[in-house]
Amino acid sequence: MNPRCAVRVGLSSDRDRTISVTVDGSGCVTDLRLDRRARGYDDDRLAAEILRTMRRAQAELAGAVAEIAHRTVGADSPTGRSVVSSFDSRFPRPVEGDDADDR
């Protein structure tokens, strides 16, 4: 499973695609794109949006890893459960309503 995870990425954008974040197979940010509209955000909003978008990309990665585990070693196998649990605990799905303060 490891070679497939190494090439997996998570990608997420905010609602209006002002911010896009790509993470690698370990969840590290490999690309951050800011549309020129981001210049209009105040510092706190920009930081919050970048972090929120990064977390979504990482959660997407965790979902991709779960799918790989399901197809390769089986999601219910000890290895599959261990790998999926590791990614899920490090990169949980965003809680509904996290975007409540989005503008």
C-alpha distances in whole Angstrom, upper triangle without the diagonal:
4,6,6,6,9,11,11,14,17,20,23,27,30,32,34,32,34,31,27,24,21,18,15,11,13,16,19,21,21,24,27,29,33,35,39,40,38,41,43,41,42,40,39,38,36,34,33,32,30,28,28,26,24,23,22,20,18,18,17,14,13,14,12,9,11,11,7,7,10,10,7,8,11,12,14,13,13,10,9,13,12,9,11,14,14,13,16,18,18,18,20,22,25,28,30,33,32,33,37,38,37,40
4,5,5,6,9,10,13,16,19,23,26,29,32,34,31,32,29,26,23,19,16,13,9,10,14,16,19,19,22,25,28,31,34,37,38,36,39,41,39,40,38,37,36,34,32,32,31,28,26,27,25,22,22,22,19,17,18,17,13,13,15,13,10,12,13,10,10,13,13,11,11,14,15,17,15,15,11,11,14,13,10,12,15,13,13,16,18,17,17,20,22,25,28,31,33,31,33,36,37,36,39
4,5,5,7,9,12,16,19,22,26,29,32,33,30,32,29,25,22,18,16,12,10,12,15,16,19,18,21,24,27,30,33,36,37,36,38,41,39,40,38,38,37,34,33,32,31,28,27,28,26,23,23,23,20,18,19,18,14,15,16,13,11,14,14,11,12,15,14,12,13,16,17,20,18,19,15,15,18,16,13,15,18,17,16,19,21,19,20,22,24,27,30,32,35,33,34,38,38,37,39
4,5,6,6,10,13,16,20,23,27,29,31,28,30,27,23,20,17,15,11,9,11,14,16,18,17,20,23,25,29,31,34,35,34,37,39,37,39,37,36,35,33,31,31,29,27,26,26,23,21,21,20,17,16,17,15,12,13,13,10,9,12,11,8,10,13,11,10,12,15,15,19,18,18,15,14,17,16,13,14,17,16,14,17,20,19,18,20,21,24,28,29,32,30,31,35,36,34,37
4,5,5,8,11,14,18,21,24,27,29,26,28,24,21,18,14,12,9,5,8,10,13,15,15,18,20,23,26,29,33,33,31,34,36,34,36,34,33,32,30,28,28,26,24,22,22,21,18,18,17,14,13,14,12,9,10,11,8,7,10,11,8,10,13,13,11,13,15,15,18,17,17,14,13,15,14,10,11,14,13,11,14,16,15,14,17,18,21,24,27,29,27,29,32,33,32,34
4,6,8,12,15,18,22,25,28,29,26,27,24,21,17,14,11,7,5,7,10,11,14,13,16,19,22,25,28,32,33,31,34,36,34,35,33,33,32,29,28,28,26,23,22,23,21,18,18,18,15,14,16,14,11,12,14,12,10,14,14,12,13,17,16,15,16,18,18,22,20,20,17,16,18,17,13,15,17,15,13,17,18,16,16,19,20,23,26,29,31,29,30,33,34,32,35
4,7,10,13,17,20,23,26,27,24,25,22,19,16,12,10,7,6,9,11,12,13,12,14,18,20,24,26,30,31,29,32,34,33,35,33,33,31,29,27,27,26,23,22,23,20,18,19,18,14,14,16,14,11,13,14,11,11,14,14,12,14,17,16,15,18,20,20,23,22,23,19,18,20,19,16,16,19,18,15,18,20,18,17,20,21,23,27,29,31,29,29,33,34,32,34
4,7,10,14,17,20,23,24,21,23,20,17,14,10,9,6,5,9,10,11,12,12,14,17,19,22,24,28,29,27,31,33,31,33,31,30,29,27,25,25,23,21,20,20,17,15,16,15,11,11,12,10,7,10,11,8,8,12,11,10,13,15,15,15,17,18,18,21,21,22,18,16,18,18,14,14,17,16,13,15,18,16,14,17,17,20,23,25,27,25,26,30,30,28,31
4,6,10,14,17,20,21,18,20,17,13,10,7,5,5,5,9,8,9,10,9,11,13,15,19,21,25,25,24,27,29,27,29,27,27,25,23,22,22,20,17,17,17,14,12,13,12,8,8,10,8,6,10,11,8,10,13,13,12,15,17,17,18,20,21,20,23,23,24,21,19,20,20,16,15,18,16,13,15,17,15,13,16,16,17,21,23,25,22,23,27,27,25,27
4,7,10,14,16,18,15,17,14,11,8,6,5,7,8,10,8,10,9,10,10,12,14,17,19,23,23,21,25,26,24,26,25,24,22,20,19,19,16,14,14,13,11,9,10,8,5,6,8,5,4,8,9,8,10,13,13,14,16,18,18,19,21,21,20,23,24,24,22,19,20,20,16,15,17,16,12,14,16,14,11,13,13,14,18,19,21,19,19,23,24,21,24
4,7,11,13,15,12,14,11,7,6,4,7,9,11,13,10,11,10,10,9,10,11,14,16,19,20,18,22,23,22,24,23,22,20,18,18,17,14,12,13,12,9,8,10,8,5,8,9,7,8,11,12,11,14,16,16,17,19,21,21,23,25,25,23,26,27,28,25,23,24,23,20,18,20,19,16,16,19,16,13,15,14,14,18,19,20,18,17,21,22,19,21
4,7,9,11,9,11,8,6,6,7,9,12,14,15,12,13,11,12,11,10,10,12,14,17,17,16,19,20,19,21,20,20,17,15,15,14,11,10,11,9,6,7,9,6,5,9,9,8,10,13,13,13,16,18,18,19,22,23,24,25,27,27,25,28,29,30,27,25,25,25,22,20,21,21,17,17,19,17,13,14,13,12,15,16,17,15,14,18,18,15,18
4,6,8,5,7,5,4,6,9,12,15,18,19,15,16,13,14,12,10,9,10,11,14,14,13,16,17,16,18,18,18,15,13,14,13,10,9,11,9,6,9,10,8,8,12,13,11,14,16,16,17,20,21,21,23,25,26,27,29,31,30,28,31,33,33,31,28,29,29,26,24,25,24,20,20,22,20,16,17,15,14,16,16,17,14,13,16,16,13,15
4,6,5,6,6,7,9,12,15,18,21,21,18,18,15,17,14,12,11,10,11,14,12,11,15,15,13,16,16,15,12,11,12,11,7,8,10,8,6,10,11,9,10,14,14,13,16,18,18,19,22,23,24,26,28,29,30,32,33,32,30,33,35,35,33,30,30,30,28,25,26,25,22,21,23,21,17,17,15,13,15,14,14,12,10,13,13,9,11
4,6,8,9,10,13,15,18,22,24,24,21,22,19,20,18,15,14,13,12,15,13,13,16,16,14,17,18,17,14,13,15,13,10,12,14,11,9,13,14,12,13,17,16,15,19,20,20,21,24,25,25,27,29,30,31,33,35,34,31,34,36,37,35,32,32,33,30,27,28,28,24,23,25,24,20,19,17,14,16,14,14,12,9,12,12,9,10
4,6,8,10,13,16,19,23,25,26,23,23,20,21,18,15,13,11,10,12,10,10,14,13,13,16,18,18,14,13,16,15,11,13,15,13,12,15,17,15,15,19,19,18,21,23,23,24,27,28,28,30,32,33,33,36,37,37,34,38,40,40,38,35,35,36,33,30,31,31,27,27,28,26,23,23,20,18,19,18,17,16,12,15,14,10,10
4,5,6,10,13,16,20,22,24,20,20,17,17,14,12,9,9,8,11,10,10,13,14,14,17,18,18,15,13,15,15,11,11,14,13,10,13,15,13,13,17,18,16,19,22,21,22,25,26,26,28,30,31,31,33,35,35,33,36,38,38,36,33,34,34,31,29,30,29,26,25,27,25,21,22,20,18,20,19,19,17,14,17,16,13,13
4,7,10,14,17,20,24,24,21,20,17,17,14,11,8,6,5,8,6,6,10,11,10,14,14,15,12,10,13,13,9,10,13,13,10,13,16,15,15,18,19,19,21,23,24,24,27,28,29,30,32,33,34,36,38,37,35,39,40,40,38,35,36,35,32,30,31,30,27,27,28,25,22,23,21,19,21,21,20,17,15,17,16,12,12
4,7,10,13,17,20,21,17,16,13,14,11,7,6,5,6,10,9,7,11,12,11,14,14,14,12,9,11,11,7,7,10,10,7,9,12,12,11,15,16,16,18,20,21,21,24,26,26,27,30,31,32,33,35,35,33,36,37,37,35,32,33,32,29,27,28,27,23,24,25,22,19,20,19,17,19,19,19,16,14,17,16,13,13
4,7,10,14,17,18,15,14,11,11,8,6,5,7,9,12,12,11,14,16,15,18,17,17,15,12,13,13,10,8,11,11,7,8,11,10,9,12,14,13,14,18,18,18,20,23,23,24,26,28,28,30,32,32,30,33,34,34,32,30,30,30,26,25,26,25,21,21,23,20,17,19,17,16,19,20,20,17,16,19,18,15,16
4,7,10,13,14,11,10,7,8,6,5,6,9,12,15,16,14,17,19,17,19,18,18,16,13,13,13,10,8,9,10,6,6,9,9,7,9,12,11,12,15,16,16,18,20,21,22,24,26,26,27,29,29,27,31,32,32,29,27,27,26,23,22,23,21,18,19,20,17,14,16,16,15,19,20,20,17,16,20,20,17,19
4,7,10,11,9,8,6,6,5,7,9,12,15,18,19,17,20,22,21,23,21,21,20,17,16,16,14,11,12,12,9,7,10,10,6,8,11,10,10,13,14,14,15,18,19,19,21,23,24,24,26,27,25,29,29,29,26,24,25,24,21,20,22,20,16,18,19,16,14,16,16,16,20,21,22,20,19,23,23,20,22
4,7,8,5,5,4,5,7,9,12,15,18,21,22,20,23,25,23,25,23,22,21,18,17,17,16,13,12,13,11,8,10,10,6,7,10,9,8,11,13,12,13,16,17,17,19,21,22,22,24,24,23,26,26,26,23,21,22,21,18,17,19,16,13,15,16,13,11,14,15,16,20,22,23,20,20,24,24,22,24
4,5,5,6,7,6,9,12,15,18,21,25,26,24,26,29,27,28,26,26,25,22,20,21,19,16,16,17,14,11,13,13,9,9,12,11,8,11,13,12,12,15,16,15,17,20,20,20,21,23,22,25,25,24,21,20,21,20,16,16,18,16,13,15,17,14,13,16,17,18,22,24,26,23,24,28,28,26,28
4,6,8,10,10,13,16,19,22,25,28,29,27,30,32,30,31,29,28,27,25,23,23,22,19,18,18,16,13,14,14,11,9,11,11,7,9,12,10,9,12,14,12,14,17,17,16,18,19,18,21,21,21,17,16,17,16,12,13,15,13,10,13,15,12,12,15,16,19,22,25,27,24,25,29,29,28,30
4,6,9,10,14,16,19,22,26,29,29,27,30,32,29,30,28,27,26,24,22,22,21,18,16,18,16,13,13,14,11,9,11,12,9,10,13,12,10,14,16,14,15,18,19,19,19,20,19,22,21,20,17,16,17,15,12,13,14,11,9,12,13,10,10,14,16,18,21,24,26,23,25,28,29,28,30
4,6,9,11,13,17,19,22,26,26,23,26,28,26,27,24,23,23,20,18,18,17,14,13,14,13,9,9,11,8,5,9,10,7,9,12,12,11,14,16,16,17,20,21,21,21,22,20,23,23,22,19,18,18,17,14,13,14,12,9,11,12,9,8,12,13,15,18,21,23,20,21,25,25,24,27
4,6,9,11,15,18,21,24,25,22,24,27,24,25,22,22,22,19,17,17,17,14,12,14,13,9,10,12,10,8,12,13,10,12,16,15,15,18,20,19,20,23,24,24,24,26,24,27,27,26,23,22,22,20,17,17,18,15,13,15,15,12,11,15,16,17,21,23,25,21,22,26,25,24,27
4,6,7,11,14,17,20,21,18,21,23,21,22,20,20,19,16,14,15,14,11,11,13,11,7,10,12,9,9,13,13,12,14,17,16,17,20,21,21,22,25,26,26,27,28,26,29,29,29,26,24,25,23,20,20,21,18,15,17,18,14,13,16,17,17,21,23,24,20,21,24,24,22,24
4,7,10,14,17,20,21,19,21,24,23,24,22,22,21,18,17,18,17,13,14,16,13,10,13,14,11,11,15,15,13,16,18,17,18,21,22,21,23,26,26,26,28,29,28,31,31,30,27,26,27,25,22,22,23,20,18,20,21,17,16,19,20,20,24,26,27,23,23,27,26,24,26
4,7,10,13,16,18,16,18,21,20,21,20,20,19,16,15,17,15,11,13,15,12,10,13,14,11,13,16,15,14,18,19,18,20,23,23,23,25,28,28,28,30,31,30,33,33,33,30,28,29,28,24,24,25,23,20,22,23,19,18,20,20,20,24,25,26,23,22,25,25,22,23
4,7,10,13,14,12,14,17,16,18,16,17,16,12,12,14,12,8,11,13,10,9,13,13,11,13,16,16,16,19,20,20,22,24,25,25,28,30,30,31,33,33,31,35,35,35,32,30,31,30,26,26,27,25,21,23,23,20,18,20,20,19,22,24,24,20,19,23,22,19,20
4,7,10,11,10,12,15,14,17,16,17,16,12,13,15,12,10,13,14,11,11,15,15,13,16,18,17,18,21,22,22,24,27,27,27,30,32,32,33,35,35,34,37,38,38,35,33,33,33,29,28,29,28,24,25,26,23,21,23,22,21,24,24,24,21,19,23,21,18,19
4,6,8,6,9,11,11,14,13,15,13,10,12,13,11,9,13,14,11,13,16,16,15,18,20,20,21,24,25,25,27,29,30,30,33,34,35,36,38,38,36,39,41,40,38,36,36,35,32,31,32,30,27,27,28,25,22,24,23,21,24,24,23,20,18,21,19,16,16
4,5,6,8,10,11,14,15,17,14,11,14,16,13,12,16,16,14,15,19,18,17,21,22,22,23,26,27,26,29,31,31,32,35,36,37,38,40,40,38,42,43,43,40,38,38,38,35,33,34,33,29,30,31,28,25,26,25,23,25,25,24,22,19,22,20,16,16
4,5,6,8,10,13,14,17,15,12,15,17,14,14,18,19,17,18,22,21,21,24,26,25,27,30,30,30,33,35,35,36,39,40,40,42,44,44,42,45,46,47,44,42,42,41,38,37,38,36,33,33,34,31,28,30,28,26,28,28,26,24,21,23,21,18,16
4,5,6,8,11,13,15,12,11,14,15,13,13,17,17,16,18,21,20,21,24,25,25,27,29,30,30,33,35,35,36,39,40,40,42,44,44,41,45,46,46,44,42,41,41,38,36,37,36,32,32,33,31,28,28,27,24,26,25,23,21,18,20,18,14,13
4,5,5,9,10,12,9,7,10,12,10,10,14,14,13,15,18,18,19,21,23,23,25,27,28,29,31,33,33,35,37,38,39,41,42,42,40,43,44,44,42,40,39,39,36,34,35,33,30,30,30,28,25,26,25,22,24,24,22,19,17,19,16,13,12
4,6,8,9,12,11,9,12,14,13,13,16,17,17,18,21,22,22,25,26,27,28,31,32,32,34,36,37,38,40,42,43,44,46,46,43,46,48,47,45,43,43,42,39,37,38,36,33,33,33,31,28,29,28,25,27,27,25,22,20,21,18,16,14
4,7,9,12,10,9,13,14,13,14,17,18,17,20,22,22,23,26,27,28,29,32,33,33,36,37,38,40,42,43,44,45,47,47,44,47,49,48,46,44,44,43,40,39,39,37,34,34,34,32,29,30,28,25,26,26,23,21,18,19,16,14,12
4,6,8,6,6,9,10,9,11,14,15,15,17,19,20,21,23,25,25,27,29,30,31,33,35,36,37,39,41,42,43,45,44,42,44,46,46,44,41,41,40,38,36,36,34,31,31,31,28,26,26,25,22,23,23,20,18,15,16,13,11,10
4,6,5,6,9,10,11,12,14,15,16,18,20,21,23,24,26,27,29,30,32,33,35,36,38,39,41,42,44,45,46,46,43,46,47,46,45,42,42,41,38,37,36,35,32,31,31,29,27,27,26,23,24,24,21,19,17,17,14,13,11
4,6,5,6,9,10,11,12,14,15,17,18,20,21,23,24,26,27,29,31,32,33,35,37,38,39,41,42,43,44,44,41,44,45,44,42,41,40,38,36,35,34,32,30,30,29,26,25,25,25,22,23,24,22,19,17,18,15,14,14
4,5,5,6,9,10,11,12,14,15,17,18,20,21,23,24,26,27,29,30,32,33,35,36,38,39,41,42,43,42,39,42,43,42,41,39,37,36,34,33,32,30,28,27,26,24,23,23,22,19,20,21,19,15,15,15,12,12,12
4,5,5,6,9,10,10,12,14,15,16,18,20,21,22,24,26,27,29,30,32,33,35,36,37,39,41,41,41,38,40,42,41,40,38,36,36,34,32,31,30,27,26,26,24,22,22,21,17,18,19,16,13,12,13,9,9,9
4,5,5,6,9,10,11,12,14,15,17,18,20,21,23,24,26,27,29,30,32,33,35,36,38,39,40,40,37,40,41,41,39,36,36,35,32,31,31,29,26,26,26,23,21,22,21,18,20,20,18,15,13,15,12,11,11
4,6,5,6,9,10,11,12,14,15,17,18,20,21,23,25,26,27,29,31,32,33,35,37,37,38,38,35,38,39,38,36,34,33,32,30,29,28,26,24,24,23,20,19,19,19,17,18,20,18,14,14,16,13,12,14
4,6,5,6,9,10,11,12,14,15,16,18,20,21,23,24,26,27,29,30,32,33,35,36,37,36,33,36,37,36,35,33,32,31,29,27,26,25,22,21,21,19,17,17,16,13,15,16,14,11,10,12,10,9,12
4,5,5,6,8,10,11,12,14,15,16,18,20,21,23,24,26,27,29,30,32,33,35,36,35,32,35,37,36,34,32,31,31,28,26,26,25,22,21,22,19,17,17,16,13,15,15,14,11,9,12,10,8,10
4,6,5,6,9,10,11,12,14,15,17,18,20,21,23,25,26,27,29,30,32,33,34,34,31,34,35,35,33,31,30,29,27,25,25,23,20,20,20,18,15,16,16,14,16,17,17,13,12,15,14,12,14
4,5,5,6,9,10,10,12,14,15,16,18,20,21,23,25,26,27,29,30,31,32,32,29,32,33,32,30,28,27,26,24,22,22,20,18,17,17,14,12,13,13,11,14,16,15,11,12,15,14,13,15
4,5,5,6,9,10,11,12,14,15,17,19,20,21,23,25,26,27,29,30,31,30,28,30,32,31,30,27,26,26,24,21,21,20,17,16,17,15,12,12,11,8,11,12,12,8,8,12,11,10,13
4,5,5,6,9,10,11,13,14,15,17,19,20,21,23,25,26,27,29,30,29,27,30,31,31,29,27,26,26,23,21,22,20,17,17,18,15,12,13,12,10,13,14,14,11,10,14,14,12,14
4,5,5,6,9,10,11,13,14,15,17,19,20,21,23,25,26,27,28,28,25,28,29,29,27,25,24,23,21,19,19,18,15,15,15,13,10,12,11,11,14,16,16,13,13,17,17,15,18
4,5,5,6,9,10,10,12,14,15,17,19,20,21,23,25,26,26,26,23,26,27,26,25,22,22,21,18,17,17,15,12,12,12,10,7,8,8,7,11,13,14,11,12,16,16,15,18
4,5,5,6,9,10,11,12,14,15,17,18,20,21,23,24,25,25,22,25,26,26,25,22,21,21,19,16,17,16,13,12,14,12,8,9,7,7,10,12,13,11,11,15,16,14,17
4,5,5,6,9,10,11,12,14,15,17,18,20,21,22,24,24,21,25,26,26,24,21,21,21,18,16,17,16,12,13,15,12,9,11,10,10,14,15,17,14,15,19,19,17,20
4,5,5,6,9,10,11,13,14,15,16,18,20,21,22,22,19,22,23,23,21,18,18,17,15,13,14,12,9,9,11,9,6,8,8,10,14,16,18,15,16,20,21,19,22
4,5,5,6,9,10,11,13,14,15,17,19,20,21,20,17,20,21,21,20,17,16,16,14,11,12,12,8,8,10,9,5,6,5,7,11,13,16,14,15,19,20,19,22
4,5,5,6,9,10,11,13,14,15,17,18,20,19,17,20,22,22,20,17,17,18,15,12,14,14,10,10,13,12,9,9,8,10,13,15,17,16,17,20,22,20,23
4,5,5,6,9,10,11,12,14,15,16,18,18,16,19,20,20,18,15,16,16,12,11,13,12,8,9,12,11,8,10,10,13,16,18,21,19,20,23,24,23,26
4,5,5,6,9,10,10,12,14,15,16,15,13,16,17,17,15,12,12,12,9,7,9,9,5,6,9,9,6,8,8,12,15,17,20,18,20,23,25,24,27
4,5,5,6,9,10,11,13,14,15,14,12,15,17,18,16,13,13,14,11,8,11,12,9,8,12,12,9,10,9,12,15,16,20,19,20,23,25,24,27
4,5,5,6,9,10,11,12,14,14,12,16,17,18,16,13,14,15,12,10,13,13,10,11,14,14,12,13,12,15,18,20,23,22,23,26,28,26,29
4,5,5,6,9,10,10,11,12,10,14,14,15,12,9,11,11,8,7,10,10,8,9,13,12,11,13,13,17,20,22,25,23,25,28,30,28,32
4,5,5,6,9,10,10,9,7,11,12,13,11,8,9,10,8,5,9,10,8,9,12,13,12,12,13,16,19,20,24,23,25,28,30,29,32
4,5,5,6,9,10,9,8,12,13,15,13,10,12,14,11,9,13,14,12,12,16,17,15,15,15,18,21,22,25,25,26,29,31,30,33
4,5,5,6,8,9,9,12,13,14,12,9,12,13,10,9,13,14,12,14,17,17,16,17,17,21,23,25,28,27,29,32,34,32,35
4,5,5,5,6,5,9,9,11,8,5,8,10,8,7,11,12,11,13,16,16,16,17,18,21,24,26,29,28,30,33,35,34,37
4,6,6,4,4,8,9,12,10,7,9,12,11,9,13,15,14,14,18,19,18,18,18,22,24,25,29,28,30,33,35,34,37
4,6,6,8,11,11,14,12,10,13,15,13,12,16,17,16,17,21,21,20,21,21,24,27,28,32,31,32,35,38,36,39
4,6,8,11,10,12,10,8,12,14,12,12,16,17,16,18,21,21,21,22,23,26,29,30,34,33,34,38,40,38,41
4,7,8,7,9,7,6,9,11,10,11,14,15,16,17,20,21,21,22,23,26,29,30,34,33,35,38,40,39,42
4,5,5,9,8,6,8,11,11,10,13,15,15,16,19,20,20,20,21,25,27,28,32,32,34,36,39,38,41
4,6,8,8,5,6,9,9,8,10,13,13,13,16,18,17,17,18,22,23,25,29,28,30,33,35,35,38
4,7,8,6,6,9,11,10,11,14,15,15,17,19,20,19,20,24,25,27,30,30,33,35,38,37,41
4,5,5,6,8,10,10,12,14,16,16,18,20,21,21,22,26,27,29,33,33,35,38,40,40,43
4,6,5,6,9,10,10,12,14,15,16,18,20,20,22,26,27,30,33,32,35,38,40,40,43
4,6,5,6,8,10,11,13,14,15,17,18,19,21,25,27,29,33,32,34,37,39,38,42
4,5,5,6,8,10,11,12,14,16,16,17,18,22,24,26,30,29,31,34,36,36,39
4,6,5,6,8,10,10,12,14,15,15,17,21,22,25,28,27,30,32,35,34,38
4,6,5,6,9,10,11,12,14,15,17,21,23,26,29,27,30,33,35,35,38
4,5,5,6,9,10,11,12,14,16,19,22,25,28,26,28,31,33,33,36
4,5,5,6,8,10,10,11,13,16,18,21,24,23,26,28,30,30,33
4,6,5,6,9,10,10,12,16,18,21,24,22,25,28,30,30,33
4,6,5,6,8,10,13,16,18,22,24,23,25,28,29,29,33
4,5,5,6,8,10,14,16,19,22,20,22,26,27,26,30
4,6,5,5,8,11,13,16,19,18,20,23,25,25,28
4,6,6,9,12,14,17,20,18,21,23,25,25,29
4,6,10,12,14,18,20,18,20,23,24,24,27
4,7,9,12,15,17,15,17,20,21,21,24
4,6,9,12,14,13,15,18,20,20,23
4,6,9,12,11,13,16,18,18,21
4,6,9,7,9,12,14,14,18
4,6,6,9,11,13,14,18
4,6,8,9,12,13,16
4,5,5,9,10,13
4,6,8,8,12
4,5,5,9
4,6,9
4,6
4
